[in-house]
Structure formats: C-alpha cells, structure tokens
C-alpha cells in the first residue's frame, strides 16, 4: 500500500471504531435502552409475520462462525490457487475469527440484555451487544471486497457490482436480527461498524505485507 492509502485506511478504521462506541452510548446510559432503539424494536414486533420470520431465519443461519469459518477455508484455498499468496488466502478467515473473538469479549464485558424473551422469534439468552451475525458477516464481506479491489485487476463496473452485492449481504444479515426481535438497532449498527473496521484492518495489514500487484493468471 502507498503511504497515503495506508493513512486513509487508518482514518476509516478509526472512524468505524468510533461509530461502535457512539452506537453503545444509548444502551450504556443510566436510562437503559435508548428510546430510538425501543421504537425500532417495537416497529419490527408490530409488523412481523410468519413468512418474513421464516425468510429471516433462513438468511440468519448463514451468519454464524460455524458457516463462515468453513466458507473462509474453501475461499482461502481458491485464493491460494489463484494468487499463491498466503496473506491473501488467510485474510478472510483471520478477519472473521478476530471479529468473533472481539464480539465475544464485548458481549461479556457490556452484558447488555437482549429484547424481551417473549417477543424473540428465535430465543437467545446470551448478551446482546454487539450483533455477532452482523459483525462477522461484515468482516467477511469487507475482507473479500478489499481483496478483489486491491489484489486483482478488475473492471470498474465489476468493482461497483461487487460493492452492491457485498453491502446487500451484510445489510440483509443485520436486518434479520431486527426482524427476529433478538437485537436492538444499536447492536446491529455497532456490528456493521466493527465488522467493517476489523475486515479493513486485518486485510489491509495482510495486503500491505504483499504490496505488489497480484497476477490473476
């Protein structure tokens, strides 16, 4: 990476982590869960349906480490065949694993209660903040996007479509956690920001260790 690119990346990462902290302010206040969080939660409770819940359950099942981990291993193998770069091959897997560990630590340290159990479509008992599904999926998507953009020569149109698809994936994952009434909006926002920050930090660091342009042959 060029020095200016590295500086921009650091600024983005810092801003994302700051956003995680700002997202937590509402649920760490003395008044408890913020009014906005409660309003969003109430909206999804009032407008839920069996069909929408079924779709959300299906999408949400792909946002766990048990699924993302093996996908990263398979993807890493394909990237190794294509690039012969260890750094590129392991970037998505490390991003997801690091993100999962940080999410676990934050859940235990903040110990924020989830929405009322009786309203949860998929009942979960562990702490709420941040959303692991949103964070891990975002870390995976951002890592892969950074690899596609920086490690391969791809047309601008392909980059644009990859961005649209990637954003759609992690936004959809976060929304499923709200539809299933198992997270507050703050949890999901923090998950998106944290996942993006970790994906950028881990993958950016690994790509910086292999600064030359990779061949797609």
VMD Tcl script that draws the C-alpha trace (Angstrom):
set ca {
  {0.00 0.00 0.00}
  {1.10 3.53 -0.63}
  {1.58 5.70 2.41}
  {-1.40 7.91 1.58}
  {-3.60 4.83 1.14}
  {-2.46 3.49 4.49}
  {-3.33 6.79 6.17}
  {-6.78 6.85 4.62}
  {-7.35 3.27 5.71}
  {-6.35 4.11 9.28}
  {-8.72 7.08 9.32}
  {-11.61 4.92 8.10}
  {-10.85 2.20 10.66}
  {-10.65 4.75 13.48}
  {-13.95 6.31 12.38}
  {-15.64 2.91 12.33}
  {-14.45 2.01 15.81}
  {-15.61 5.43 16.99}
  {-19.00 4.63 15.50}
  {-19.11 1.40 17.54}
  {-18.54 3.43 20.68}
  {-21.16 6.01 19.70}
  {-23.65 3.21 18.99}
  {-23.12 1.92 22.51}
  {-23.88 5.24 24.21}
  {-27.63 4.75 24.13}
  {-27.51 1.36 25.83}
  {-24.84 2.33 28.33}
  {-26.72 5.34 29.61}
  {-28.28 5.42 33.04}
  {-31.73 5.31 31.46}
  {-31.03 1.96 29.84}
  {-32.05 1.15 26.26}
  {-32.48 4.32 24.20}
  {-35.92 5.48 23.13}
  {-34.95 5.14 19.46}
  {-33.81 1.53 19.99}
  {-37.11 0.74 21.65}
  {-39.08 2.42 18.87}
  {-37.31 0.43 16.14}
  {-37.73 -2.79 18.10}
  {-41.45 -2.08 18.59}
  {-41.85 -1.47 14.86}
  {-40.49 -4.92 13.99}
  {-42.58 -6.55 16.72}
  {-45.74 -4.93 15.36}
  {-45.03 -5.64 11.68}
  {-43.65 -9.15 11.83}
  {-45.24 -12.11 10.04}
  {-44.66 -15.84 9.82}
  {-43.41 -15.60 6.23}
  {-40.99 -12.74 6.96}
  {-39.73 -14.52 10.07}
  {-39.08 -17.70 8.07}
  {-37.04 -15.79 5.50}
  {-35.12 -14.01 8.24}
  {-34.34 -17.31 9.97}
  {-33.00 -18.75 6.72}
  {-30.76 -15.77 5.95}
  {-29.61 -15.52 9.55}
  {-28.42 -19.14 9.55}
  {-25.54 -18.13 7.25}
  {-24.18 -15.52 9.65}
  {-22.63 -17.84 12.24}
  {-18.97 -18.77 12.66}
  {-19.88 -22.40 12.03}
  {-20.82 -21.46 8.48}
  {-18.48 -18.54 7.76}
  {-15.40 -20.39 9.02}
  {-15.60 -23.30 6.54}
  {-16.52 -20.87 3.74}
  {-13.36 -18.89 4.51}
  {-11.29 -22.09 4.36}
  {-12.71 -23.04 0.95}
  {-12.36 -19.48 -0.32}
  {-8.81 -19.31 1.01}
  {-7.91 -22.45 -0.90}
  {-9.26 -20.94 -4.13}
  {-7.40 -17.69 -3.50}
  {-4.19 -19.63 -2.89}
  {-4.55 -21.45 -6.20}
  {-5.19 -18.14 -7.93}
  {-2.56 -15.94 -6.26}
  {-0.08 -18.18 -4.41}
  {-0.22 -15.60 -1.64}
  {-0.60 -16.78 1.95}
  {-1.57 -13.27 3.06}
  {-4.44 -13.06 0.60}
  {-5.58 -16.62 1.29}
  {-5.89 -16.27 5.05}
  {-7.24 -12.70 5.19}
  {-11.00 -13.54 5.20}
  {-10.57 -16.34 7.75}
  {-8.47 -14.25 10.12}
  {-10.86 -11.32 9.76}
  {-13.85 -13.46 10.76}
  {-12.02 -15.21 13.61}
  {-10.65 -11.97 15.09}
  {-14.07 -10.35 14.78}
  {-15.73 -13.29 16.52}
  {-13.31 -13.09 19.43}
  {-13.76 -9.34 19.87}
  {-17.54 -9.69 19.71}
  {-17.39 -12.39 22.39}
  {-15.29 -10.18 24.66}
  {-17.59 -7.19 24.20}
  {-20.71 -9.24 24.88}
  {-19.27 -10.43 28.18}
  {-17.91 -7.02 29.21}
  {-21.02 -4.99 28.36}
  {-23.55 -7.69 29.36}
  {-26.43 -5.83 27.69}
  {-29.77 -7.64 27.87}
  {-31.49 -8.59 24.63}
  {-35.06 -7.55 23.82}
  {-37.70 -9.28 25.98}
  {-37.52 -13.05 25.54}
  {-41.25 -13.49 24.97}
  {-41.05 -11.37 21.80}
  {-37.99 -13.06 20.31}
  {-38.73 -15.22 17.29}
  {-35.50 -17.18 17.79}
  {-34.94 -17.18 21.51}
  {-31.35 -16.38 22.54}
  {-30.11 -15.91 26.09}
  {-26.55 -14.55 25.77}
  {-25.79 -10.78 25.92}
  {-26.91 -8.55 23.07}
  {-24.19 -6.01 22.25}
  {-22.91 -6.11 19.56}
  {-24.59 -8.32 16.95}
  {-22.21 -11.16 16.12}
  {-24.12 -12.07 12.95}
  {-23.83 -8.52 11.62}
  {-20.20 -8.12 12.68}
  {-18.85 -11.45 11.41}
  {-20.67 -11.26 8.08}
  {-19.49 -7.69 7.53}
  {-15.89 -8.61 8.37}
  {-16.05 -11.42 5.81}
  {-17.62 -9.28 3.08}
  {-15.30 -6.30 3.62}
  {-12.23 -8.53 3.63}
  {-13.28 -10.15 0.36}
  {-14.13 -6.81 -1.24}
  {-10.74 -5.38 -0.28}
  {-9.01 -8.39 -1.81}
  {-11.00 -8.09 -5.04}
  {-10.32 -4.36 -5.33}
  {-6.65 -4.32 -4.31}
  {-5.23 -7.70 -5.28}
  {-6.76 -8.19 -8.71}
  {-7.16 -6.20 -11.90}
  {-10.91 -5.99 -12.24}
  {-13.01 -3.53 -14.30}
  {-14.64 -0.61 -12.53}
  {-18.10 -1.99 -13.30}
  {-17.18 -5.29 -11.61}
  {-15.96 -3.38 -8.55}
  {-19.22 -1.47 -8.39}
  {-21.33 -4.61 -8.63}
  {-19.19 -6.38 -6.04}
  {-19.76 -3.45 -3.68}
  {-23.52 -3.50 -4.24}
  {-23.71 -7.25 -3.66}
  {-21.45 -7.11 -0.61}
  {-23.37 -4.29 1.06}
  {-26.66 -6.05 0.32}
  {-25.39 -9.20 2.03}
  {-24.27 -7.68 5.31}
  {-27.16 -5.22 5.50}
  {-29.61 -8.08 4.98}
  {-27.89 -10.08 7.69}
  {-28.18 -7.24 10.17}
  {-31.82 -6.64 9.34}
  {-32.69 -10.29 10.00}
  {-31.58 -9.82 13.61}
  {-34.06 -6.96 13.96}
  {-36.83 -8.86 12.18}
  {-36.33 -11.79 14.56}
  {-36.53 -9.34 17.51}
  {-33.28 -10.62 19.04}
  {-31.24 -7.40 18.84}
  {-31.53 -3.68 19.36}
  {-30.70 -1.39 16.45}
  {-27.58 -0.24 18.35}
  {-26.32 -3.83 18.37}
  {-26.65 -4.13 14.60}
  {-25.12 -0.71 13.84}
  {-22.18 -1.50 16.08}
  {-21.84 -4.93 14.45}
  {-21.68 -3.41 10.97}
  {-19.10 -0.82 12.01}
  {-16.98 -3.27 13.97}
  {-17.00 -5.89 11.23}
  {-16.01 -3.32 8.62}
  {-13.22 -1.96 10.81}
  {-11.78 -5.40 11.54}
  {-12.10 -6.54 7.93}
  {-10.28 -3.43 6.75}
  {-7.61 -3.58 9.46}
  {-6.77 -7.28 9.14}
  {-6.96 -7.49 5.36}
  {-5.27 -4.15 4.85}
  {-2.37 -5.21 7.05}
  {-2.01 -8.54 5.25}
  {-2.19 -6.93 1.82}
  {0.40 -4.37 2.90}
  {2.78 -7.25 3.56}
  {2.36 -8.19 -0.11}
  {2.29 -4.74 -1.77}
  {2.94 -5.86 -5.32}
  {0.05 -6.36 -7.71}
  {-1.04 -9.95 -7.82}
  {-1.42 -11.83 -11.04}
  {-4.79 -13.33 -11.92}
  {-3.28 -15.93 -14.24}
}
mol new
graphics top color blue
foreach p $ca { graphics top sphere $p radius 0.5 }
foreach p [lrange $ca 0 end-1] q [lrange $ca 1 end] { graphics top cylinder $p $q radius 0.2 }
display resetview
